[in-house]
Amino acid sequence: MVGSLVGGYQLGMGLSIAWGCPLVGVNHMLGHLLVVRMQSNGELPKYPFLSLLVSGGHTMCVLSTSLTEHKILVDTVDIAAGDALDKCGRELGITGNMIGKESEKFLNLHRDQWEERVDIMVKEPMLNQWDRVDTLQYSFASFNSQVKNTLKKYYNSQIPSDDRIRARLLFQFQKTIFQHLISKIKLAIKAENLDVESIICSGGVSSNLYLRKMMKDQLQPLGLKNFYFPQLNLCTDNAVMIGWAGIELYENGFTTDVGTSVVRKWPIDSFLELEGWKKNGNQL
């Protein structure tokens, strides 16, 4: 990870020097968060707004009150939602380079099976119990073991040969993962007493159309009126989102010193605390 960051940074730094143009460092998650604003030339959504940033490497719910002010309301304590979806898909026989996308394609071929009864052991993590109440945390690691336990108990530890059964199982695991995402957003809105009307869902998993539907169905009654999703080709990691975030930062006066170090972990809620930032030419 650090090697690829350094290589990209050195190229960018070299171009900045050679072309005599400013250098702007971009936080990866900020790129996901801001890319939907490109469709309105930076006008929408207006601050404050919520974001669900969900991919194979990150899962968090963020409250943004300005371009540079972000508060992580819910973060994952273990793996990301996209990682869990991939693991569940593989356990149920889905193959390919992008398991999440292949899973969605497989499920779309068997839409009539989604709500049919199936033998399964699955439950949403982090539910309230005697020693844990209203926890603002995500946890997805248990889903892989829940798939394995289901196959062991009901299917002799074998992947069902009937695609209808596989589709029913896969749908229920996917639906429960998505419900976990949404349940914690609802809890965060209540715990923080938030008065926001807009929410973004971005990152690779945001391309899933069923997730988009679930979010609208469950969050609209809580007062969220405006839902923003990237174009499908801008959901996964891409250069466009980094470029757009750089444009927004630059147009608001932010640049980065040439020679600033790269960091492997750079929290979105404190990204301006990294050394090397300037605003309107003045060191922060």
SEGU-859911 format. One record per atom (N, C-alpha, C): x, y, z; residue number from 0; residue in one letter; atom name. Coordinates in steps of 0.2 Angstrom, whole numbers. Atoms other than C-alpha are relative to their C-alpha. Layout:
N
       X       Y       Z    nr   rest   atom
       X       Y       Z   NUM      A     CA
...
// end
This chain:
284
       X       Y       Z    nr   rest   atom
       4      -6       0     0      M      N
       0       0       0     0      M     CA
       4       6       0     0      M      C
      -4      -6       0     1      V      N
      13      13       5     1      V     CA
       4       1      -6     1      V      C
      -4       0       6     2      G      N
      24       8     -10     2      G     CA
      -4       3      -6     2      G      C
       4      -3       5     3      S      N
      10      12     -22     3      S     CA
      -2       7       1     3      S      C
       2      -7      -2     4      L      N
       5      28     -13     4      L     CA
       6       5      -2     4      L      C
      -6      -4       1     5      V      N
      23      34     -14     5      V     CA
       1       1      -7     5      V      C
      -1       0       7     6      G      N
      24      30     -32     6      G     CA
      -4       5      -4     6      G      C
       4      -5       3     7      G      N
       9      40     -37     7      G     CA
       1       7       3     7      G      C
      -1      -7      -3     8      Y      N
      13      54     -25     8      Y     CA
       7       3      -4     8      Y      C
      -6      -3       3     9      Q      N
      31      56     -33     9      Q     CA
      -2       2      -7     9      Q      C
       2      -2       6    10      L      N
      23      56     -50    10      L     CA
      -4       7       0    10      L      C
       3      -7      -1    11      G      N
      11      70     -45    11      G     CA
       4       6       2    11      G      C
      -4      -6      -3    12      M      N
      24      80     -36    12      M     CA
       5       2      -6    12      M      C
      -4      -2       6    13      G      N
      35      79     -52    13      G     CA
      -4       4      -5    13      G      C
       4      -4       5    14      L      N
      21      85     -63    14      L     CA
      -1       7       3    14      L      C
       2      -6      -3    15      S      N
      17      99     -51    15      S     CA
       6       5      -1    15      S      C
      -7      -4       1    16      I      N
      36     105     -52    16      I     CA
       1       2      -7    16      I      C
      -1      -1       7    17      A      N
      37     102     -70    17      A     CA
      -4       5      -4    17      A      C
       5      -4       3    18      W      N
      21     111     -75    18      W     CA
      -1       7       4    18      W      C
       1      -7      -4    19      G      N
      22     125     -61    19      G     CA
      -7       1       2    19      G      C
       7      -1      -2    20      C      N
       5     121     -55    20      C     CA
       0      -3       8    20      C      C
       0       2      -7    21      P      N
      -1     118     -37    21      P     CA
      -1      -8       1    21      P      C
       1       7      -2    22      L      N
      -1     101     -28    22      L     CA
      -6       0       5    22      L      C
       6       1      -5    23      V      N
     -17      95     -19    23      V     CA
       0      -7       2    23      V      C
       1       7      -2    24      G      N
     -17      80      -8    24      G     CA
      -7      -2       1    24      G      C
       7       2       0    25      V      N
     -33      70      -8    25      V     CA
      -1      -6       5    25      V      C
       2       6      -4    26      N      N
     -40      59       6    26      N     CA
      -5      -5      -4    26      N      C
       4       5       4    27      H      N
     -47      43      -2    27      H     CA
      -7       0       1    27      H      C
       7       0      -1    28      M      N
     -63      43       7    28      M     CA
      -4       6      -1    28      M      C
       3      -6       2    29      L      N
     -66      61       4    29      L     CA
      -2       0      -8    29      L      C
       1       1       7    30      G      N
     -65      56     -15    30      G     CA
      -7      -3      -1    30      G      C
       6       3       0    31      H      N
     -79      44     -12    31      H     CA
      -6       4       2    31      H      C
       5      -4      -3    32      L      N
     -89      56      -2    32      L     CA
      -2       6      -5    32      L      C
       1      -6       4    33      L      N
     -88      71     -14    33      L     CA
      -2      -1      -7    33      L      C
       1       2       7    34      V      N
     -90      62     -31    34      V     CA
      -7       2      -3    34      V      C
       7      -1       3    35      V      N
    -109      64     -32    35      V     CA
      -1       8      -1    35      V      C
       1      -7       0    36      R      N
    -107      83     -30    36      R     CA
       3       2      -7    36      R      C
      -2      -2       7    37      M      N
     -98      83     -47    37      M     CA
      -6       1      -5    37      M      C
       6       0       5    38      Q      N
    -115      80     -56    38      Q     CA
      -3       7       0    38      Q      C
       3      -6       0    39      S      N
    -121      97     -50    39      S     CA
       5       6       1    39      S      C
      -5      -5      -1    40      N      N
    -104     106     -51    40      N     CA
       1       3       7    40      N      C
      -1      -2      -7    41      G      N
    -102     106     -32    41      G     CA
      -6       3       3    41      G      C
       5      -4      -3    42      E      N
    -119     113     -28    42      E     CA
      -4      -5       5    42      E      C
       4       5      -4    43      L      N
    -128      97     -21    43      L     CA
       4      -6       1    43      L      C
       4      -2      -5    44      P      N
    -130      90      -9    44      P     CA
       3       6       4    44      P      C
      -2      -5      -4    45      K      N
    -129     105       2    45      K     CA
       2      -2       7    45      K      C
      -1       2      -7    46      Y      N
    -121     104      19    46      Y     CA
      -5       3       5    46      Y      C
      -3       6      -1    47      P      N
    -124      97      31    47      P     CA
      -4      -6      -3    47      P      C
       3       6       2    48      F      N
    -127      79      25    48      F     CA
       3      -6       3    48      F      C
      -3       6      -2    49      L      N
    -124      61      29    49      L     CA
       3      -4      -6    49      L      C
      -3       4       6    50      S      N
    -114      49      19    50      S     CA
       1      -7       3    50      S      C
      -2       7      -2    51      L      N
    -113      30      20    51      L     CA
       5      -2      -5    51      L      C
      -6       1       4    52      L      N
     -96      26      13    52      L     CA
       1      -8       1    52      L      C
       0       7       0    53      V      N
     -96       7       9    53      V     CA
       3      -4      -5    53      V      C
      -4       4       5    54      S      N
     -84      -4       0    54      S     CA
       3      -6       3    54      S      C
      -3       6      -3    55      G      N
     -73     -19       2    55      G     CA
       6       2       5    55      G      C
      -5      -2      -5    56      G      N
     -60      -9      12    56      G     CA
      -2       4       6    56      G      C
       2      -5      -5    57      H      N
     -70       4      22    57      H     CA
      -8      -1       0    57      H      C
       8      -1      -2    58      T      N
     -88       5      30    58      T     CA
      -1       5       5    58      T      C
       1      -5      -5    59      M      N
     -93      21      39    59      M     CA
      -6       4      -2    59      M      C
       5      -5       0    60      C      N
    -107      33      42    60      C     CA
       3       7       2    60      C      C
      -3      -6      -1    61      V      N
    -101      51      41    61      V     CA
      -5       6       0    61      V      C
       4      -6       0    62      L      N
    -109      68      45    62      L     CA
       5       5      -2    62      L      C
      -4      -6       3    63      S      N
    -102      82      34    63      S     CA
      -3       6       1    63      S      C
       3      -7      -1    64      T      N
    -105     100      39    64      T     CA
       4       5      -4    64      T      C
      -4      -5       5    65      S      N
     -92     108      27    65      S     CA
       4      -5      -4    65      S      C
      -5       3       4    66      L      N
     -79     103      14    66      L     CA
       5      -4       4    66      L      C
      -6       2      -4    67      T      N
     -66     100      28    67      T     CA
      -2      -2       7    67      T      C
       2       2      -7    68      E      N
     -77      96      43    68      E     CA
      -5      -7      -1    68      E      C
       3       7       1    69      H      N
     -82      77      44    69      H     CA
       0      -3       7    69      H      C
       1       4      -6    70      K      N
     -88      67      59    70      K     CA
      -2      -7      -1    70      K      C
       2       7       1    71      I      N
     -88      48      59    71      I     CA
      -4      -2       5    71      I      C
       5       1      -5    72      L      N
    -104      43      67    72      L     CA
       0      -8       2    72      L      C
       0       7      -1    73      V      N
    -102      24      64    73      V     CA
       6      -3      -4    73      V      C
      -6       3       4    74      D      N
     -86      14      59    74      D     CA
      -1      -8       2    74      D      C
       0       8      -1    75      T      N
     -83      -5      58    75      T     CA
       6      -2       5    75      T      C
      -5       3      -5    76      V      N
     -74     -14      72    76      V     CA
       4      -5      -3    76      V      C
      -4       6       3    77      D      N
     -68     -28      60    77      D     CA
       1       1      -7    77      D      C
      -1       0       7    78      I      N
     -70     -30      42    78      I     CA
      -5       5      -3    78      I      C
       4      -4       3    79      A      N
     -79     -20      29    79      A     CA
      -6      -4      -3    79      A      C
       6       4       3    80      A      N
     -97     -24      22    80      A     CA
       2      -3      -7    80      A      C
      -1       3       7    81      G      N
     -90     -27       4    81      G     CA
       4      -6       1    81      G      C
      -4       6      -1    82      D      N
     -77     -39      11    82      D     CA
      -5      -6       3    82      D      C
       4       5      -2    83      A      N
     -91     -48      20    83      A     CA
      -5      -3      -5    83      A      C
       4       3       6    84      L      N
    -102     -49       4    84      L     CA
       4      -4      -4    84      L      C
      -4       4       4    85      D      N
     -88     -56      -5    85      D     CA
       1      -7       3    85      D      C
      -1       6      -4    86      K      N
     -84     -69       8    86      K     CA
      -7      -5       0    86      K      C
       7       3       1    87      C      N
    -103     -74       8    87      C     CA
      -1      -3      -7    87      C      C
       0       2       6    88      G      N
    -103     -75     -10    88      G     CA
       4      -6      -2    88      G      C
      -5       5       2    89      R      N
     -88     -86     -12    89      R     CA
      -2      -7       4    89      R      C
       3       6      -4    90      E      N
     -95     -98       2    90      E     CA
      -6      -3      -4    90      E      C
       6       3       4    91      L      N
    -110    -100      -9    91      L     CA
       1      -1      -7    91      L      C
      -2       3       7    92      G      N
    -101    -104     -25    92      G     CA
       0       6      -5    92      G      C
       0      -5       5    93      I      N
    -101     -87     -33    93      I     CA
       8       1      -2    93      I      C
      -7       0       3    94      T      N
     -85     -85     -44    94      T     CA
       1       7      -4    94      T      C
      -1      -6       5    95      G      N
     -77     -71     -54    95      G     CA
       5       5       4    95      G      C
      -5      -5      -3    96      N      N
     -65     -56     -51    96      N     CA
      -4       5       5    96      N      C
       4      -4      -4    97      M      N
     -79     -45     -43    97      M     CA
      -6      -3       3    97      M      C
       5       4      -2    98      I      N
     -89     -56     -32    98      I     CA
      -7       4       2    98      I      C
       6      -4      -2    99      G      N
    -101     -42     -26    99      G     CA
      -4       1      -6    99      G      C
       4      -1       6   100      K      N
    -106     -38     -44   100      K     CA
      -3      -7      -3   100      K      C
       2       7       2   101      E      N
    -107     -57     -49   101      E     CA
      -6      -2       4   101      E      C
       5       2      -4   102      S      N
    -118     -60     -34   102      S     CA
      -7       4      -2   102      S      C
       6      -4       2   103      E      N
    -130     -46     -39   103      E     CA
      -3      -3      -7   103      E      C
       3       3       7   104      K      N
    -131     -53     -57   104      K     CA
      -3      -7       1   104      K      C
       3       6      -1   105      F      N
    -134     -70     -50   105      F     CA
      -7       0       3   105      F      C
       6      -1      -3   106      L      N
    -148     -64     -39   106      L     CA
      -5       3      -4   106      L      C
       5      -3       5   107      N      N
    -156     -54     -53   107      N     CA
      -3      -5      -4   107      N      C
       3       5       4   108      L      N
    -158     -70     -62   108      L     CA
      -5      -4       4   108      L      C
       5       4      -4   109      H      N
    -168     -78     -48   109      H     CA
      -4       5       5   109      H      C
       4      -5      -5   110      R      N
    -178     -63     -41   110      R     CA
      -6      -3       3   110      R      C
       6       3      -3   111      D      N
    -193     -74     -39   111      D     CA
       1      -5       6   111      D      C
      -1       4      -5   112      Q      N
    -184     -84     -26   112      Q     CA
       2       4       7   112      Q      C
      -2      -4      -5   113      W      N
    -179     -69     -15   113      W     CA
      -3      -1       7   113      W      C
       3       0      -7   114      E      N
    -192     -70      -1   114      E     CA
      -3      -7       1   114      E      C
       2       7      -2   115      E      N
    -195     -89      -2   115      E     CA
       3      -3       6   115      E      C
      -3       3      -6   116      R      N
    -192     -99      13   116      R     CA
       6      -4      -1   116      R      C
      -6       4       1   117      V      N
    -175    -107      16   117      V     CA
       3      -1       7   117      V      C
      -3       2      -6   118      D      N
    -166    -116      30   118      D     CA
       6       4       1   118      D      C
      -6      -4       0   119      I      N
    -153    -103      36   119      I     CA
       1       2       8   119      I      C
      -2      -3      -7   120      M      N
    -144     -96      52   120      M     CA
       3       6      -1   120      M      C
      -3      -6       1   121      V      N
    -142     -78      50   121      V     CA
      -3       5       5   121      V      C
       2      -5      -4   122      K      N
    -144     -63      62   122      K     CA
       4       6      -1   122      K      C
      -4      -6       0   123      E      N
    -139     -45      62   123      E     CA
       4       1       6   123      E      C
      -5      -1      -6   124      P      N
    -124     -41      73   124      P     CA
      -2       6       4   124      P      C
       1      -6      -4   125      M      N
    -123     -28      87   125      M     CA
      -7       2       2   125      M      C
       7      -1      -3   126      L      N
    -141     -30      92   126      L     CA
       1       1       8   126      L      C
       0      -1      -7   127      N      N
    -145     -24     109   127      N     CA
      -1      -6       5   127      N      C
       0       5      -5   128      Q      N
    -142     -36     124   128      Q     CA
       1       3       7   128      Q      C
       0      -2      -7   129      W      N
    -140     -35     143   129      W     CA
       6       4       1   129      W      C
      -6      -4      -1   130      D      N
    -122     -28     141   130      D     CA
       2       4      -5   130      D      C
      -2      -4       6   131      R      N
    -123     -19     125   131      R     CA
      -7       3      -2   131      R      C
       6      -4       2   132      V      N
    -136      -5     121   132      V     CA
       1       5      -5   132      V      C
      -1      -6       4   133      D      N
    -137       6     106   133      D     CA
       7       1      -2   133      D      C
      -7      -1       2   134      T      N
    -120       3     100   134      T     CA
       1       3      -7   134      T      C
      -1      -3       6   135      L      N
    -114      14      86   135      L     CA
       6      -2      -3   135      L      C
      -5       3       3   136      Q      N
    -103       2      78   136      Q     CA
      -2      -5      -5   136      Q      C
       2       6       4   137      Y      N
    -103     -10      63   137      Y     CA
       5      -6       1   137      Y      C
      -4       7       0   138      S      N
     -97     -28      63   138      S     CA
      -2      -4      -5   138      S      C
       2       4       6   139      F      N
     -97     -39      48   139      F     CA
       4      -7       0   139      F      C
      -4       6       0   140      A      N
     -84     -53      52   140      A     CA
      -4      -6       1   140      A      C
       4       6      -2   141      S      N
     -98     -64      59   141      S     CA
      -4      -3      -6   141      S      C
       4       2       6   142      F      N
    -107     -66      42   142      F     CA
       4      -6      -3   142      F      C
      -4       6       3   143      N      N
     -93     -78      35   143      N     CA
      -2      -6       4   143      N      C
       1       6      -4   144      S      N
     -95     -90      50   144      S     CA
      -8      -2       0   144      S      C
       7       1       0   145      Q      N
    -114     -88      49   145      Q     CA
      -2      -4      -6   145      Q      C
       1       3       6   146      V      N
    -114     -94      31   146      V     CA
       3      -8       1   146      V      C
      -3       7      -1   147      K      N
    -102    -109      36   147      K     CA
      -4      -4       5   147      K      C
       4       3      -5   148      N      N
    -113    -113      51   148      N     CA
      -7      -3      -4   148      N      C
       6       2       4   149      T      N
    -129    -113      39   149      T     CA
       2      -6      -4   149      T      C
      -2       6       4   150      L      N
    -120    -125      27   150      L     CA
       1      -6       4   150      L      C
      -2       6      -4   151      K      N
    -114    -136      40   151      K     CA
      -7      -3       3   151      K      C
       6       3      -3   152      K      N
    -131    -138      49   152      K     CA
      -5      -2      -5   152      K      C
       6       2       4   153      Y      N
    -143    -139      35   153      Y     CA
       2      -3      -7   153      Y      C
      -2       2       7   154      Y      N
    -133    -144      19   154      Y     CA
       7      -4       0   154      Y      C
      -6       5       0   155      N      N
    -119    -156      25   155      N     CA
       6       3      -2   155      N      C
      -6      -4       2   156      S      N
    -106    -142      23   156      S     CA
       1       0      -7   156      S      C
      -1       0       8   157      Q      N
    -109    -143       4   157      Q     CA
      -4       6      -2   157      Q      C
       3      -6       3   158      I      N
    -114    -128      -7   158      I     CA
      -6      -4      -4   158      I      C
       6       3       4   159      P      N
    -132    -132     -13   159      P     CA
       0       0      -7   159      P      C
       0       0       8   160      S      N
    -133    -138     -31   160      S     CA
      -6       3      -3   160      S      C
       6      -4       3   161      D      N
    -150    -130     -33   161      D     CA
       1       7       0   161      D      C
      -2      -8       0   162      D      N
    -147    -112     -39   162      D     CA
      -6       4       4   162      D      C
       5      -3      -4   163      R      N
    -164    -108     -31   163      R     CA
       1       1       7   163      R      C
      -2       0      -7   164      I      N
    -158    -113     -14   164      I     CA
       6       5       1   164      I      C
      -6      -4       0   165      R      N
    -142    -104     -17   165      R     CA
      -2       8       0   165      R      C
       2      -7       1   166      A      N
    -151     -88     -22   166      A     CA
      -4       2       6   166      A      C
       3      -2      -6   167      R      N
    -162     -88      -7   167      R     CA
       5       1       6   167      R      C
      -5      -1      -5   168      L      N
    -147     -90       5   168      L     CA
       4       6      -1   168      L      C
      -4      -6       2   169      L      N
    -137     -77      -4   169      L     CA
      -4       6       1   169      L      C
       5      -6      -1   170      F      N
    -152     -65      -4   170      F     CA
       0       2       8   170      F      C
       1      -1      -7   171      Q      N
    -155     -67      15   171      Q     CA
       7       3       3   171      Q      C
      -7      -3      -3   172      F      N
    -136     -64      19   172      F     CA
       1       7      -2   172      F      C
      -1      -7       2   173      Q      N
    -135     -49       8   173      Q     CA
      -5       5       3   173      Q      C
       5      -4      -3   174      K      N
    -151     -42      15   174      K     CA
       1       2       7   174      K      C
      -1      -1      -7   175      T      N
    -146     -44      33   175      T     CA
       6       5       0   175      T      C
      -6      -5       0   176      I      N
    -129     -35      29   176      I     CA
      -2       7      -1   176      I      C
       2      -7       2   177      F      N
    -138     -21      21   177      F     CA
      -4       3       6   177      F      C
       4      -3      -6   178      Q      N
    -150     -20      36   178      Q     CA
       4       2       5   178      Q      C
      -4      -2      -6   179      H      N
    -136     -19      48   179      H     CA
       3       7      -2   179      H      C
      -2      -7       2   180      L      N
    -129      -4      38   180      L     CA
      -5       5       1   180      L      C
       5      -5       0   181      I      N
    -146       5      38   181      I     CA
      -2       0       8   181      I      C
       2       0      -7   182      S      N
    -150       0      57   182      S     CA
       4       5       3   182      S      C
      -4      -4      -4   183      K      N
    -135       9      63   183      K     CA
       0       8      -3   183      K      C
       1      -7       2   184      I      N
    -138      25      52   184      I     CA
      -6       2       4   184      I      C
       6      -3      -4   185      K      N
    -156      26      60   185      K     CA
       2       1       7   185      K      C
      -2      -1      -7   186      L      N
    -148      24      77   186      L     CA
       4       6       1   186      L      C
      -4      -7       0   187      A      N
    -135      38      73   187      A     CA
      -4       6       0   187      A      C
       5      -5       0   188      I      N
    -149      49      68   188      I     CA
      -3       2       6   188      I      C
       4       0      -6   189      K      N
    -158      46      84   189      K     CA
       5       3       5   189      K      C
      -4      -2      -5   190      A      N
    -143      47      95   190      A     CA
       3       7       0   190      A      C
      -3      -7       2   191      E      N
    -136      63      87   191      E     CA
      -5       5       0   191      E      C
       6      -5       1   192      N      N
    -153      71      86   192      N     CA
       1       4      -7   192      N      C
      -1      -3       6   193      L      N
    -149      75      68   193      L     CA
      -6       3      -4   193      L      C
       5      -3       4   194      D      N
    -159      87      57   194      D     CA
       4       1      -7   194      D      C
      -3      -1       7   195      V      N
    -152      83      39   195      V     CA
      -5      -3      -4   195      V      C
       5       2       5   196      E      N
    -162      80      23   196      E     CA
       3      -4      -5   196      E      C
      -3       3       6   197      S      N
    -149      73      12   197      S     CA
       5      -6       2   197      S      C
      -5       5      -1   198      I      N
    -138      57      12   198      I     CA
       3      -3      -7   198      I      C
      -4       3       6   199      I      N
    -125      50       0   199      I     CA
       2      -7       2   199      I      C
      -3       7      -1   200      C      N
    -121      32      -2   200      C     CA
       5      -1      -6   200      C      C
      -6       1       5   201      S      N
    -104      29     -11   201      S     CA
       5      -5       2   201      S      C
      -4       6      -1   202      G      N
     -91      16     -13   202      G     CA
      -2      -5      -4   202      G      C
       2       5       4   203      G      N
     -91       0     -22   203      G     CA
      -7      -3       1   203      G      C
       7       4      -2   204      V      N
    -106      -8     -13   204      V     CA
      -6       5      -2   204      V      C
       5      -5       2   205      S      N
    -116       8     -17   205      S     CA
      -3      -1      -7   205      S      C
       3       2       7   206      S      N
    -119       1     -35   206      S     CA
      -5      -5       1   206      S      C
       5       5       0   207      N      N
    -130     -12     -28   207      N     CA
      -7       3       1   207      N      C
       6      -3       1   208      L      N
    -148      -7     -33   208      L     CA
      -5      -2       6   208      L      C
       4       2      -5   209      Y      N
    -156     -17     -19   209      Y     CA
       1       4       7   209      Y      C
      -2      -5      -5   210      L      N
    -146      -7      -6   210      L     CA
      -3       7       0   210      L      C
       3      -7       1   211      R      N
    -152       9     -13   211      R     CA
      -7       0       1   211      R      C
       7       0      -2   212      K      N
    -170       4     -12   212      K     CA
      -1      -1       7   212      K      C
       1       1      -7   213      M      N
    -169      -2       6   213      M     CA
       2       7       3   213      M      C
      -1      -7      -4   214      M      N
    -161      15      11   214      M     CA
      -5       5      -1   214      M      C
       5      -5       1   215      K      N
    -174      25       3   215      K     CA
      -7      -2       3   215      K      C
       6       2      -4   216      D      N
    -188      14      10   216      D     CA
       0       1       7   216      D      C
       0      -1      -8   217      Q      N
    -182      15      28   217      Q     CA
       2       7       2   217      Q      C
      -2      -6      -3   218      L      N
    -174      32      29   218      L     CA
      -4       6      -2   218      L      C
       5      -6       2   219      Q      N
    -187      43      20   219      Q     CA
      -5       1       6   219      Q      C
       5      -2      -6   220      P      N
    -199      41      35   220      P     CA
       4       3       6   220      P      C
      -4      -4      -5   221      L      N
    -185      48      46   221      L     CA
       2       7      -2   221      L      C
      -1      -7       1   222      G      N
    -185      64      37   222      G     CA
       6       1      -6   222      G      C
      -5      -1       5   223      L      N
    -171      61      24   223      L     CA
      -4       0      -7   223      L      C
       4      -1       7   224      K      N
    -178      68       7   224      K     CA
       4      -1      -6   224      K      C
      -5       0       6   225      N      N
    -163      68      -4   225      N     CA
       5      -6       0   225      N      C
      -5       6       0   226      F      N
    -153      52      -9   226      F     CA
       4       1      -6   226      F      C
      -5      -1       5   227      Y      N
    -137      54     -19   227      Y     CA
       4      -6      -1   227      Y      C
      -5       6       1   228      F      N
    -128      39     -27   228      F     CA
       4       2      -6   228      F      C
      -4      -1       6   229      P      N
    -114      40     -39   229      P     CA
      -2      -4      -6   229      P      C
       1       4       6   230      Q      N
    -115      35     -57   230      Q     CA
       3      -7       1   230      Q      C
      -2       7      -2   231      L      N
    -112      16     -57   231      L     CA
       8      -1      -2   231      L      C
      -7       1       1   232      N      N
     -95      18     -65   232      N     CA
       5       4       4   232      N      C
      -3      -4      -4   233      L      N
     -90      30     -52   233      L     CA
       0      -3       8   233      L      C
       1       3      -7   234      C      N
     -94      19     -37   234      C     CA
       6      -3       3   234      C      C
      -7       3      -2   235      T      N
     -78       9     -36   235      T     CA
       5       5      -1   235      T      C
      -6      -5       0   236      D      N
     -61      17     -34   236      D     CA
       1       2      -7   236      D      C
      -1      -2       7   237      N      N
     -58      28     -49   237      N     CA
       4       7       1   237      N      C
      -4      -6       0   238      A      N
     -47      43     -53   238      A     CA
      -4       6      -1   238      A      C
       5      -5       1   239      V      N
     -62      54     -57   239      V     CA
      -1       3       7   239      V      C
       2      -2      -6   240      M      N
     -67      55     -39   240      M     CA
       6       4       4   240      M      C
      -6      -4      -3   241      I      N
     -49      60     -33   241      I     CA
       1       7      -3   241      I      C
      -1      -6       4   242      G      N
     -48      73     -47   242      G     CA
      -5       5       3   242      G      C
       5      -5      -2   243      W      N
     -65      81     -42   243      W     CA
       1       2       7   243      W      C
      -1      -2      -7   244      A      N
     -61      81     -23   244      A     CA
       6       5       0   244      A      C
      -6      -5       1   245      G      N
     -44      90     -28   245      G     CA
      -3       6      -2   245      G      C
       3      -7       3   246      I      N
     -54     103     -38   246      I     CA
      -4       3       6   246      I      C
       4      -3      -6   247      E      N
     -66     106     -23   247      E     CA
       5       3       5   247      E      C
      -5      -3      -5   248      L      N
     -51     108     -11   248      L     CA
       3       6      -3   248      L      C
      -4      -5       3   249      Y      N
     -41     119     -23   249      Y     CA
      -5       7      -1   249      Y      C
       4      -5       1   250      E      N
     -56     130     -27   250      E     CA
      -2       4       7   250      E      C
       1      -3      -7   251      N      N
     -58     133      -8   251      N     CA
       6       2       3   251      N      C
      -6      -3      -2   252      G      N
     -40     138      -7   252      G     CA
       5      -4       3   252      G      C
      -4       5      -3   253      F      N
     -32     122      -1   253      F     CA
       5      -3      -5   253      F      C
      -6       3       3   254      T      N
     -15     116      -7   254      T     CA
       4      -4       4   254      T      C
      -4       4      -4   255      T      N
      -2     104      -1   255      T     CA
       8       2      -2   255      T      C
      -7      -1       1   256      D      N
      17     107       1   256      D     CA
       3      -5      -4   256      D      C
      -4       5       3   257      V      N
      28      98     -11   257      V     CA
       5      -3       5   257      V      C
      -5       4      -5   258      G      N
      38      85      -1   258      G     CA
      -4      -2       6   258      G      C
       4       3      -6   259      T      N
      24      81      11   259      T     CA
       0      -8      -1   259      T      C
       0       7       0   260      S      N
      24      63      16   260      S     CA
      -7      -3      -1   260      S      C
       6       4       0   261      V      N
      11      50      12   261      V     CA
      -1      -4       6   261      V      C
       2       5      -6   262      V      N
       2      40      25   262      V     CA
      -5      -5      -2   262      V      C
       4       6       2   263      R      N
      -6      23      24   263      R     CA
      -7       1       3   263      R      C
       6      -1      -3   264      K      N
     -20      28      36   264      K     CA
      -1       7       1   264      K      C
       1      -7       0   265      W      N
     -28      45      35   265      W     CA
      -7       2       1   265      W      C
       7      -1      -1   266      P      N
     -44      48      44   266      P     CA
      -3       6      -3   266      P      C
       4      -5       4   267      I      N
     -57      58      35   267      I     CA
      -2       6       5   267      I      C
       2      -5      -5   268      D      N
     -62      67      52   268      D     CA
       6       4       2   268      D      C
      -5      -4      -2   269      S      N
     -45      74      54   269      S     CA
       5       1      -6   269      S      C
      -5       0       5   270      F      N
     -37      75      37   270      F     CA
       4       6      -1   270      F      C
      -4      -6       0   271      L      N
     -32      93      38   271      L     CA
       6       1       6   271      L      C
      -5       0      -6   272      E      N
     -21      89      54   272      E     CA
       6      -3      -3   272      E      C
      -6       2       3   273      L      N
      -8      81      42   273      L     CA
       4       6      -2   273      L      C
      -4      -5       2   274      E      N
       7      92      40   274      E     CA
       0       2      -8   274      E      C
      -1      -2       7   275      G      N
       9     102      24   275      G     CA
      -6       4      -4   275      G      C
       6      -4       3   276      W      N
      -8     110      21   276      W     CA
       1       7       0   276      W      C
       1      -7       1   277      K      N
     -10     128      15   277      K     CA
      -7       2      -2   277      K      C
       6      -2       3   278      K      N
     -25     138      13   278      K     CA
       1       8      -2   278      K      C
      -1      -6       3   279      N      N
     -24     153       2   279      N     CA
       7       3       1   279      N      C
      -7      -2      -1   280      G      N
      -5     152       3   280      G     CA
       3       0       7   280      G      C
      -2       0      -7   281      N      N
      -4     152      22   281      N     CA
       0      -7       3   281      N      C
      -1       6      -4   282      Q      N
       2     137      32   282      Q     CA
      -5      -1       5   282      Q      C
       5       2      -5   283      L      N
     -11     128      42   283      L     CA
       3      -2       6   283      L      C
// end
